[in-house]
Amino acid sequence: MIERIKAVLIQEYYISYRSIEVWMDNIFFPVMTALVFGLIAKYLSGENALAADYLILGMSFWFVIQIAQYSISLGALWNVWSRNLSNMFISPLSLTEYMIAQIISSLLKSIVIFGAISLMYYFVFNFNILKIGYINFILHLINLLIFSWVIGMILLGVIFKYGTRIQALAWGSIFLFQPLAAVFFPVSVLPPVIQQISLLIPITYVFEGARNNLINPVINWQNIGMAFFLNIIYAIISTFIFKYLFNKSKETGQFARNEG
């Protein structure tokens, strides 16, 4: 099992290392976007320093979700585009082993990019994300990663089932959660109806809690507990959805046609 997971990780390494698309999507665009948001925050800091911090905090944590989800969803697509996905599952590699490797890969990528952006914000814009509290930081990060894996699995299952004609969902659909989860502003800004939807999203509690931690780093166990509770429920549901879509894809032959 360990050797097969290691083999998938090695493949991910070579894909990431040799692909200009991966470098652009995972490094260049995130860093440039973070820089632009940092400059906007610096401009706003003269009028409202807290709102500026909200912006930087939201962007820093957002990249954890974006990179981790992108890695899981695109990991399979690289094999589809190279017509290698079927070959992988003809081997003794199991679906569970494949997903574990993708999760590890996404974890490493998101931590590296998040670390680089956080350092840039610290040295260039004098923003230290750790001022929300070390324990808060770790708990928020775990919740963000779990949510990104949940979304990544569902999108991957949908792509397996319906083919590459909807592959744009792999890198575009995650942005639907930016306004719904109130990434850059308090939930109270949203219309009342949207607020009710927002409270059903685990990362809403992460961003809301992290913003509060900028003022008071005391751990809000209610917020964190709610985020974990929703994440666990969605993780269980997404696992069943992913397995169902994957099996349906094989039954209907779509899994093999994806490489056509």
C-alpha positions, 0 to 999 in steps of 0.5 A: 500500500505504501509503495503504491501511494508513494508511486502516485506521489512521485508521479504528482511530483514530476507532473508539478515540476515539469508542467508550466501550467501547474507553476502558473496556476499554483504559484504565479497566479496565487502570488500575484493575486495575493500581492494585489490584495495586499496592496489594496489592503494597504490602501484601505488601511488608512481608512479602516485597518481592521477591514484591511486585515480582514482582506489579507486574512481572507486571501491567505486562508482562501489559497489553502482551499483553492490549492488543495481542491485544485490539486485533487480535481486536476490530479486525475485530469492530468492522467485523463489528458495523457490517457493514462488514468485507465492504466493506473486503475488496471494496476493493483492501485486501489481507489482509496490509495489513489485518493490518499496520495492525492490528499497528501499531494494537495496538503503539501502543495497548499502548505507550501503556497500558503507559507510563501504567501504568509511570509510575503504578507509578513515581510512586505505588508507587516501582517502576521497571520499567527496573531489569531493564536497558534491553536486557532491557526491550526484548527482553522487550517485543518477545517479548511483542508477538510472542506477543500478535500470534500469539494475536490472529491465531489468534483472529481466524481462528477468529472469521472461520471460526466466526462471532461466536457465539464472539466472547467468545474475543477478550477472554477466552481470553488469560487462560488463559495467566496461570497457565500462563505463570507471570505473577505467580510463579516457574514452580517453583510450578506442578505438575510436569506443568503446568511442562512445558506452561509451558515450551512458551509463549514468554512463560514465559521472558520473565516468568521472565527478567524476575523474575531481572533484578530481582535481576540485570540481566545478559542471559540470552541462553538465556532470551531466545533460547528465547522468540524461537525459540518465538515464531518457530515459533508465528508461522509456524504461526499465519500458516498457520492464520490464512490457512487459516481466513480462506480457509475462511470465504470459501469456506463463506460464513461470512465474509459471514454474520458480518455477518448 
